[in-house]
Amino acid sequence: MEKKIKETLSKYSGIFSVVIKDSFGNRISINEDKVFLSASIIKLYILSCIPKSDYSKIIRLEDRDKVEGNGLLKSLNSGLEFTVKDLVYFMICLSDNTATNILIDYLGMENINRFIKENGYCDTILGRKMMDSEAKKMGKDNFTSSKDSEKVLDILCNDEDCLDMLKNQACNNKLHLYIPEEEILAHKTGELPSVEHDVGRLYFKNGWVDILVFTQGLKKNIDGILINNEIGKIVYEYYKGAVAN
């Protein structure tokens, strides 16, 4: 499997990181310490930071909250009220940028970064809100690594609410493409110009396998999507046989 993954990566130009870890104790890593622009993978850390005790709290959608990019809230009427848990579902399942920014304001960026640091995520930082072009011009951005993301994914997949959000991911054009619909992949994608990531846990009857694929510096974004497609297929086919035995 590792050989096939490396052969896949060799067909494309860019910077790549891959981690494959299963419930049987096996692990493959390629460039796990490489730091990448996180794109929407940063939303996993925001999710991990939110106390369950806050899930029922109400937040009102205001015009000033709305930003472009992924999501539904930008198109809804201002004045609508949502629970924190509602907003988290929007953030994870639809990668909603408006919901994400509301949650960043609710938690406080400094508090989120303190949580990230205190929990041992060495390569991860929330440097700006979603779609904040002015902050980006100032050199502020969001970063993470596959090693950090492996850790946060494991934590979230062991939480019933968070796992349900990841299982209901609506963006399924990467790792999930060649994996049959009946198989459960709890995951989160991220994309920016020249960046295509997907991070998830694929469940089998007798176990699971984590698949983390980070791509950056791509000539074309479609290349990163194809890399995720191919690695998802390689891993699924390998573990389908392994679990069956």
Secondary structure, 3 states (H helix, E strand, C coil): CHHHHHHHHHCCCCEEEEEEEECCCCEEEECCCCEEECHHHHHHHHHHHCCHHHCCCEEECCHHHCCCCCCCHHHCCCCCEEEHHHHHHHHHHCCCHHHHHHHHHHHCHHHHHHHHHHCCCCCCECCCCCCCHHHHHCCCCCEEEHHHHHHHHHHHHCCHHHHHHHHCCCCCCCCCCCCCCCCEEEEEEEEECCEEEEEEEEEECCEEEEEEEEEECCCCHHHHHHHHHHHHHHHHHHHHHHHHC
